[in-house]
Amino acid sequence: MQTFKLADTGRITTQLGYGCSSLMGALGRRSSLALLEAAYDAGIRHFDVAPMYGYGEAEACVGEFRQRHRDEITITTKYGIPPARNRALLGIARRLAGPIVQHVPALKQRLSRAASAVAAPAEKASFTAEQAKASLERSLVALKADRIDAWLLHDAEADDLRDDGLLRFLEDSVAKGTLGTFGIGSDRNQVEALLQERAGYCRVLQYQWSILDDAIAPGGPFRIHHRALTDNFRSLHAALIADPERCSRWSDEVGVDLDDRGILAAVMLKASFVFNPDSIVLVSTKNPNHIRENVRVAGEPALVAPARRLHALMQREARREGLPSTTTPSRMTAS
């Protein structure tokens, strides 16, 4: 798997990273640690977490995993969205509900909705130096670390970043070695304003990118991307299945069978690597087999040409329809 330096930290990591949002939610600690080990065994060396993940327990789980591998992995965590208010209650409920769900799978969705309602996060951070310092200290304890490789302001927008002391705190933390680097993890629609108005915070930018989006010009901040598949994959696959003539024509043009879910997913994921060669691409799954498949895709040269052809086709379709770069496939008409 391709490796490179993580921004300006001097640390080497893998282009494929594992997103830890699924840890310690429906999964217990043992299963969560097993997933992290599966990712590590498959070759992944970058792990992305946040205080809010896993009802506030994912950071500590990653911290236990880090103790086993220490300097072999890199970690991103965040400040900006605090964990759920009812963490203790949720932990008890999960332990009680786990055996029930195993025997009555139909209850899983209902219990998940109930947990989401109880697990609403506390109020969004105010992005001040004082608050950031407290959050960083909590993350260091949870991760059992004296340094965090990359620390991102979670869902921050340009208007949120009005405390000049926050930027000084971030820069001082890098100088002291507590942080390797820092940046912002936000929605892609916020990126332009962040770069124009708060460039000092943008050493690293993390936001979504998929094959439906324009290629990114080289240079600029170090980038981390996620959501290469998810809803974009489901909607594109549904649009192709609903229009067999277009699916056949596109498959011929791309050179692979696009009505095959596995093939379409592989080509879409490969595009993230091809068009973002110097960026980390995050994947998140609870299935160890999917982890191994994602690693295979990352290193599969035969997928490069189909990924380029499908991206070009998607951009051509978006231009023809006059749609923005992030196109809703269901709105496309046959061409």
NUTI-575267 format. One line per 3 residues: number of its first residue (from 1); their letters; for each residue x, y, z of C-alpha. Coordinates in pm, whole numbers. Layout:
NUM> a> X Y Z  ...
***
This chain:
1> mqt> 0 0 0  117 352 -77  272 542 211
4> fkl> 369 907 255  432 1172 518  132 1281 721
7> adt> 125 1655 647  416 1834 816  447 1586 1104
10> gri> 741 1395 956  558 1070 1029  496 809 760
13> ttq> 150 658 724  -66 474 471  -289 634 210
16> lgy> -578 418 327  -700 505 675  -961 346 899
19> gcs> -1247 562 1026  -1340 465 1381  -1694 603 1395
22> slm> -1840 251 1420  -1639 150 1725  -1803 109 2066
25> gal> -2151 187 1936  -2337 -133 1852  -2005 -313 1908
28> grr> -1850 -396 2243  -1487 -331 2331  -1360 -675 2233
31> ssl> -1525 -659 1890  -1406 -302 1839  -1047 -395 1921
34> all> -1074 -693 1686  -1177 -458 1403  -880 -231 1471
37> eaa> -648 -531 1467  -805 -653 1140  -731 -314 985
40> yda> -375 -322 1118  -316 -678 997  -444 -578 652
43> gir> -181 -304 634  -369 10 743  -165 243 963
46> hfd> -381 555 998  -680 569 1232  -936 850 1257
49> vap> -1138 899 1574  -1323 1172 1765  -1448 1228 2122
52> myg> -1811 1183 2012  -1758 846 1839  -1890 534 2006
55> yge> -2098 732 2254  -1776 883 2384  -1586 555 2423
58> aea> -1408 515 2088  -1102 724 2179  -1025 505 2480
61> cvg> -1064 194 2265  -818 336 2010  -591 424 2302
64> efr> -582 60 2414  -510 -45 2055  -235 219 2034
67> qrh> -61 68 2337  -4 -246 2133  142 -69 1829
70> rde> 256 277 1949  494 426 1692  368 203 1410
73> iti> 40 392 1362  -79 751 1319  -395 891 1476
76> ttk> -626 1181 1402  -872 1297 1664  -1082 1610 1695
79> ygi> -1223 1893 1904  -1562 2051 1845  -1838 1795 1896
82> ppa> -1841 1662 2253  -1957 1310 2341  -2314 1228 2434
85> rnr> -2445 1358 2764  -2571 1016 2880  -2257 808 2828
88> all> -2288 595 3143  -2656 518 3076  -2580 423 2717
91> gia> -2302 189 2823  -2532 2 3058  -2809 -12 2798
94> rrl> -2574 -147 2532  -2449 -425 2758  -2806 -525 2846
97> agp> -2940 -499 2490  -2655 -685 2319  -2768 -1040 2404
100> ivq> -3130 -951 2320  -3037 -822 1975  -2836 -1137 1905
103> hvp> -3147 -1349 1964  -3402 -1105 1818  -3229 -923 1526
106> alk> -3554 -746 1431  -3516 -528 1741  -3181 -390 1628
109> qrl> -3313 -97 1422  -3566 5 1689  -3304 -1 1964
112> sra> -3061 190 1743  -3316 470 1694  -3380 486 2067
115> asa> -3007 501 2140  -2958 781 1888  -3225 987 2061
118> vaa> -3062 940 2402  -2712 991 2261  -2762 1341 2125
121> pae> -2429 1522 2168  -2387 1814 2401  -2388 2165 2259
124> kas> -2131 2231 1985  -1802 2374 2103  -1742 2749 2109
127> fta> -1391 2701 1963  -1196 2892 2227  -839 2832 2341
130> eqa> -956 2742 2692  -1208 2488 2569  -960 2345 2319
133> kas> -697 2294 2589  -940 2098 2805  -1053 1885 2509
136> ler> -695 1812 2405  -603 1703 2756  -900 1465 2768
139> slv> -807 1314 2432  -444 1263 2536  -562 1074 2845
142> alk> -811 863 2649  -555 778 2380  -284 708 2639
145> adr> -55 938 2444  164 1241 2500  125 1351 2137
148> ida> -153 1345 1877  -44 1327 1515  -326 1537 1368
151> wll> -590 1730 1563  -887 1867 1373  -1152 2123 1460
154> hda> -1465 1912 1415  -1735 2063 1191  -1585 2412 1230
157> ead> -1694 2688 993  -1509 3011 919  -1746 3214 1138
160> dlr> -1675 2984 1435  -1305 3071 1442  -1302 3418 1596
163> ddg> -1079 3353 1898  -723 3444 1795  -604 3266 2106
166> llr> -720 2935 1961  -480 2958 1667  -195 3054 1901
169> fle> -279 2757 2122  -267 2522 1823  64 2663 1700
172> dsv> 213 2647 2051  99 2285 2087  283 2195 1767
175> akg> 594 2379 1889  580 2188 2220  533 1855 2043
178> tlg> 188 1785 2186  43 1803 1835  206 1688 1515
181> tfg> -19 1914 1311  -370 2057 1315  -650 2149 1079
184> igs> -1022 2135 1021  -1264 1852 952  -1580 1997 804
187> drn> -1827 1977 518  -1681 2024 171  -1913 2323 122
190> qve> -1720 2506 395  -1374 2452 246  -1360 2756 18
193> all> -1458 2998 295  -1217 2835 538  -927 2871 295
196> qer> -1013 3231 215  -1094 3355 564  -913 3122 807
199> agy> -616 2988 612  -398 2972 923  -611 2691 1060
202> crv> -598 2489 738  -274 2294 759  -494 1985 718
205> lqy> -842 1973 566  -1069 1671 606  -1391 1653 406
208> qws> -1588 1425 177  -1483 1338 -178  -1632 1086 -419
211> ild> -1617 1002 -787  -1905 1247 -836  -1675 1538 -744
214> dai> -1424 1735 -950  -1057 1643 -931  -866 1859 -682
217> apg> -578 2072 -807  -236 1970 -669  -84 2169 -385
220> gpf> -245 2342 -91  -314 2187 249  -271 1820 328
223> rih> -609 1655 276  -797 1364 424  -1109 1241 246
226> hra> -1402 1023 344  -1743 911 210  -1607 771 -116
229> ltd> -1905 534 -117  -2201 551 130  -2507 727 -14
232> nfr> -2332 817 -340  -2265 451 -411  -2618 343 -325
235> slh> -2783 613 -535  -2554 561 -834  -2604 186 -828
238> aal> -2982 231 -803  -2981 475 -1096  -2786 230 -1313
241> iad> -3003 -68 -1222  -3314 136 -1301  -3183 209 -1651
244> per> -3039 -115 -1800  -2961 47 -2136  -2749 316 -1975
247> csr> -2587 66 -1739  -2484 -150 -2035  -2351 147 -2230
250> wsd> -2159 286 -1934  -2018 -58 -1855  -1885 -84 -2210
253> evg> -1730 263 -2186  -1571 206 -1845  -1465 -151 -1922
256> vdl> -1622 -323 -1621  -1966 -456 -1528  -2122 -165 -1339
259> ddr> -2439 -349 -1238  -2220 -562 -1011  -2229 -392 -670
262> gil> -1883 -511 -573  -1723 -393 -896  -1893 -52 -887
265> aav> -1788 -2 -525  -1429 -98 -607  -1409 145 -900
268> mlk> -1562 429 -698  -1323 372 -408  -1026 340 -643
271> asf> -1111 681 -789  -1052 836 -447  -696 704 -449
274> vfn> -631 790 -813  -754 1149 -795  -617 1217 -447
277> pds> -273 1054 -462  -128 1262 -178  -432 1243 49
280> ivl> -546 992 308  -868 815 211  -1076 695 505
283> vst> -1303 392 501  -1531 277 782  -1681 -68 810
286> knp> -1764 -324 1077  -1682 -614 843  -1320 -743 845
289> nhi> -1370 -886 496  -1463 -541 368  -1150 -400 532
292> ren> -935 -650 344  -1121 -579 19  -1062 -205 60
295> vrv> -691 -270 105  -692 -484 -210  -862 -206 -405
298> age> -610 49 -283  -326 -152 -430  -494 -289 -745
301> pal> -341 -130 -1059  -601 -287 -1291  -866 -58 -1141
304> vap> -686 267 -1226  -810 294 -1586  -1175 207 -1506
307> arr> -1170 460 -1221  -1045 733 -1453  -1301 645 -1719
310> lha> -1594 641 -1476  -1487 973 -1323  -1464 1132 -1668
313> lmq> -1804 992 -1757  -1960 1127 -1436  -1813 1473 -1491
316> rea> -1933 1476 -1851  -2281 1377 -1737  -2286 1649 -1472
319> rre> -2183 1915 -1725  -2443 1795 -1973  -2715 1821 -1709
322> glp> -2583 2152 -1576  -2554 2003 -1228  -2298 2089 -957
325> stt> -1994 1865 -922  -2152 1659 -645  -2431 1520 -858
328> tps> -2735 1328 -743  -2734 1022 -974  -3111 982 -964
331> rmt> -3143 1317 -1142  -2936 1203 -1438  -3105 1120 -1763
334> as> -2979 870 -2016  -2736 1005 -2272
***
